[in-house]
């Protein structure tokens, strides 16, 4: 398990988060994590994952995996393959790649079996509370309407953060992360003050003109 507070950077499929640029960004994350002593995790695409994992010390997780075993599954990626390439975990059920509950359960349990970390996304407090029964390692709440925008969940929906934490903690003592629109240290600080144990960010770092500066600003909100 990662030391909290946690900062997960989702590279998505931004042009600035794939290929050589993905590797360059991962090295920046690695550098800042070492300098600041904060848990930073890179959530990357399948093509870049293996190369990045071999170049950095920080945890590297897949943005998605499919709920399948090895076999006749054209175009699928399973958890065992991710483990075979020494990846550290999975991002599961992101609002841009939502899954049915049985697949979420499969991926969480398979991650446990293979000693990988599961970060499961929820779009609201009710879903987060329900997902807590599946016992993932982390639950990340992101209101879909705020993802990729310039208004953070900390500012627009602070009550949603509190409600999510209450819903999850009433079931299991699972760390709750929050995301959507988080761009600076002020957003992070507010989330932490409300009880979150980390944040999930994407464009605020991946599309930043100076990713290292953006990271240091975000981390400032964790201190």
C-alpha positions, 0 to 999 in steps of 0.5 A: 500500500502507498503512503498517504497522502497520494497523488495519482497522475492520470496520463489519459490519452493526451498527446502530452502523455503518450510515447516519448512525452509520457516517459519524460513526464514520468521521469519528472514525477519520479524526480519530484516524488523523490525530492518531496517525499510524497507518493506520486503514482503514474497511471499510464496507457498499456503501450507505454506502461512497460517502458515507463516501469523500467525507467522510474522508481515510482509506482506505475499503474494501468489506466484500465484492464479487462475482466478476463483470464488468459485465453481467446480474448482479442484486443483485451488486457488482463491483470495477469499480464500487467503483473507479468510486466511488474506493474503496480496496480490498476485504475478501475471504473474511471468515468471515461471507462466505466464497468459493470459491478461484476467486472469491478469485483473481478478486477479488485479480487484479481489485483489482491491475488496478484499483490497489486493495488486497486484504485476504483473510481466512483462518480458520487458518494452512493456509488463509492459507499457501494464499492467499499463492500468490494474492498479495493485499496483506494476509492477515488470519487470524481463528479463526471461533470467536473472532470477536465474543467477549471472548477475543482470538486473541492470548490464546487462540491465540498459536500460531496467529498464529505459525504463520500468519506462518510459513506466509505468509512461506514463500510470499510476503512478505505482511503478516499481520494478525490478528483475532477478539476483539481489544478493547484495546491489550494484545491488539494489543501481543501480536499485534504482538510475535508478528509481526503487522503489524496487526489487524482489529477490529469490535465492539471499536470499532463497538459501543464506548460511546466509539469514540474512546477504544477506538481510542486504546487499540488504537493504544497497542498499536501504539506 
